[in-house]
């Protein structure tokens, strides 16, 4: 691989918080707000079609349409996180906090709220520690994802 593209490949795989330019911030903010609005607007139909597709269909909610809405939101979240944490750790950021929240509570809305809080905490702590140690943000995102998941599983077993 030529050295011309090595920095771009590194940024794509592992992310680079400082690699996000000022011109990219506005579109990313608009996409984040749009995705959050879609999630809030479709929250109940998404939950209903996820847990009970037959009941959703009986209540007039098209489960296939809700699946497409969810996939679109997932694609937007992935596209937003990719420049910051990289392709290798997007999965960790998306799944770790949600799995930890699921292990800690059985209530869907509480689980969603806890997942958002853990995700934000993961990103903020990762950025702060990356700044302090000069290590990649992605390293801390993966570490905190694993830490929160492990703690959630242990606490969930202790609670049960």
Secondary structure, DSSP 8 states (H G I E B T S, - for coil): --HHHHHHHHHHHH--GGGS-HHHHHHHHHHHHHHHHHHHHTHHHHHHHHH-HHHHHHTT--HHHHHHHHHHHHHHHHHHHHHHH-TTTHHHHHHHHHHHHHHH-S-HHHHHHHHHHHHHHHHHHHHHHHHHH---HHHHHHHHHHHHHHHHHHHHHHH-
